[in-house]
Amino acid sequence: MALPTAFRRRPRPRPWLAAALLASAAALATAQPSPAPEHADTWRALSRLGYGPTPELIEQVRQAGGARAWALRQIDIAARDSLLPPPLDGLADDFNAPLPDIFTQFAQEREARRALRAAPASAPAAAPAQPPYSFRVARQAAGWRLHACSRPALENPLLARLTEFWFNHFNVSDDKDPARPFVGHYAVHAIRAHALGRFDALLLASARHPAMLSYLDQAQSVAEGTLQGQRPRGLNENYARELMELHTLGANGGYTQQDVRELARVLTGWTLGPNQPDGFRFAARLHDAGVKTVLGQRLGGPGDAQAGEGEGLAALRLLAAQPATARRVALRLAQWFVADQPPPALVEQLARSFQASRGDLRAVLRTLVQAPAFWDPAHALFKTPYDYACSALAAAGGPADEREVTQVLAQLQRAGQSVDRWPTPDGYQTDAATWLAPEALARRADFAMQLARRQPDVEFLATFLSPTLRQRIDSQPPPLRATLLLASPGFMRK
Amino acid sequence: MPHPLSRRHLLSRAAALTLAPRAFAQPAPGLPGPGRLVLVFLRGAVDGLSLLVPYADPDYARLRPAIALPAPDGTEQTALRLDAHFALHPALAPLLPAWHQGQLAVVPAAGSPDPTRSHFDAQYHWETARPGQRGEAPGWLNTLAGLGGGDPELARAVGAGEAMPRILAGRARVKLLPHGPGAQRAGALEYPQAREALLALYDGPDALSRAFRQGAESRLRTARDLSREMQAADNGAPPAALLERDARQLGLLMRQEPELRLGFLSAGGWDTHVQQGGVTGQLANRLRNLAAALAQLRRDFDRPGDVIVVASEFGRTAAENGTLGTDHGHGNALWLIGPRVAGGRWWGQWSGLAAASLHEQRDLPVHHDFRAVLAQVLRPSFGLTDSQLAEVLPGANWDRQLDGLLRRG
């Protein structure tokens, strides 16, 4: 790897800290004026409803007649694209194979692993030629997310953004072995395909996908006392709890431990269907046939016409329609797109839109981008590591090659925000309190410098800077300018 | 690739930095007392009944037919006997010496007075020391780090990773130590021209600029403090599990930067709903990593005032669930290790696992508020006054049943 000549200088030991402190004492005088308002709107729209500007996107905004008009149009374009197959553009796409194929390949991998464990320790272990199937597929899937977020010509930026939002809301992780090969398929077919549809359809798609069935152990939860071999098995509360706490009602959404238990009973029998096109199977033998009560509603038992699989469907519809669910989704959207502490009136407005439209996510998004609060410069957002990586890559024209993709994935892991690998079902936070850590900020400069080594043309970013910053960057030699544009204070915000 | 800077150059430059006027002034007022505290937080609710095994309680094996640890028989195929009530998971064998030296104590039934079984709410409550409250609040380690005034630019607490855990978030400056060998490098800041140009972009009085400058300074110092010693320590050794490596870097850094008095480490993967295993298996593997990390911490935190605390947001169900794991529960064991810890014994109330003694007939009850346990540690370690204690741990009661948990210094 070659370094730009500008960096080939011997270090001059000097107390730069003292200099920096002196500078900061005098810094009030240089408080930076903002760029022009229309630039600020463009920056905001492109950075929040996508992953930041590129020359082509800036031109799109101009042709649309401004950021607001552009934003509204994106909702329709993203909705249209969400119904089309994901653009793969020649990238490795085993993660997008039909689910029965993924099941078959994964079964073979697990069989090979068992054989390896069973082999006598003295037998010479053949060095594996490449990572096992599920790890390869997971790496492909995470790599596709990086391409999708940083190449607006490949994937509509708003669709990539909403895929991230809803994936994180219904989080699964490729860190969990049984879920690993399914995570990419889940991102594309459960999340992306429903990201601008109806909330209850999205909830259902997530509930029945093998990635979620495996990640939160639903596939293994069965009626108490069901015999599997000689052993009686029973309930596992994991999915039922997170379904209410995280996916719908929220922790203070008015359910009890009894509701968790009852909902887990309702969902018994919802399990993996390795031979089914959608990977789902309802196994009546594993289902608890008794009467249950969830949030006061009676489900199952002899008198219930939809007893069996239908109970779970009814329970999901019931949860999706609760006002607490509308409020939770509204709050998450407002925090994600507007401010860490969003104005309560905006949250209220989004919740009303969610309820009035019966969970039509396009309608809720229209409400969001038409709300003055969305455009209010007072509502600042700091980029997460993923935002930062995607936006820097996008500005540089997308990933240069798969080596760079691998490198960026590793950097995101170190930064604490692995793609497709947030371990816990709550998804990551997006607030500045979590990500605006001094040491992390200093490491973003490494990222910028690394990208700058391939000399991308990112001068267009200068338009969005304050005159002071622009001047300071302009005075530097060109190889350093790209680093500074990608590491400037303005580039840390969205 | 020929590196443009030799390590020697880098180190000499980093050494020159220490001559900067402010960084190493006379010990400023700050966190009082002699102590140091390292908190190891197990995210995901560790199954405490598999760590501190109540083997003598007949309900233990009854509630957990498939996953109960076998009662001690003197071998490592069973739990390791501590006393007539409790035994230790065999994967935690590296902690036995601390118990026998009287430096490891356990409060078996501790936790939060709030009954939530949400990991995320419970962790927030724990980290802000405000059970039941989800509003914006600083982490209690941050509040503790800010006590006593002193130089506001000087960090007194350090955590591992690059994202700010809630427990460290707040007004006081804290330091983050990147995971792994990346902590030993200063990256873009190694290049003087880039460094100066970056600092010129971040020379403002705003929070972002201040953070950048703090981060740059912190990173250069960390890289200098760790690079030589970690490389020497790593020589030829296989890479340790992440937590153990974090523990090693934390110990080193807190020795090199003595104003750092509070350390925070966390590890996930304890949410064992399925097939958690017993003497071997998923949980046992994680416990081995934990034990290695704690053994490492004990080597670095052996001064008279040092305390290591190990905790989790809540416990798991007393009974195993239908998938050979355990679901979210309530009370859990809280662990204390250190020269001043009155160890070799467990503390507080233990009421067994009979259904009538359990919280909602399913979980270990909370007999001791986690804040009360922490108060027993913080007061003597940092010489806190009652009002300081109330600031750090709002609403904590003084729990007399735990008096003497820390020996007099």
Interface residues (C-beta under 8 A of the other chain):
Chain A: M1 A2 L3 A6 F7 R8 R9 R10 P11 R12 P13 R14 P15 W16 L17 A18 A19 A20 L21 A23 S24 A27 L28 T30 A31 Q32 D217 Q220 S221 V222 E224 T226 R231 P232 R233 G234 L235 N236 E237 N238 R241 E245 L246 A251 N252 Q257 V260 Q341 F382 P385 R414 A415 G416 Q417 P423 T424 D426 A433 T434 W435 L436 A437 P438 E439 A440 L441 A442 R443 A445 D446 A448 M449 L469 R472 I473 Q476 L480 T483 L484 A487 S488 P489 M492 R493
Chain B: M1 P4 L5 H9 L10 S12 R13 A15 A16 L17 L19 A20 P21 R22 A23 R43 G44 A66 T116 R117 S118 H119 F120 D121 R134 E136 G161 E162 A163 M164 R166 A169 K175 L176 L177 P178 H179 G180 G182 G187 A188 L189 E190 Y191 P192 Q193 A194 R195 E196 A197 L198 L199 A200 L201 Y202 D203 G204 P205 D206 A207 L208 S209 R210 A211 F212 R213 Q214 G215 A216 E217 S218 R219 T222 G268 G269 D271 H273 V274 N321 G322 T323 G325 D327 H328 E360
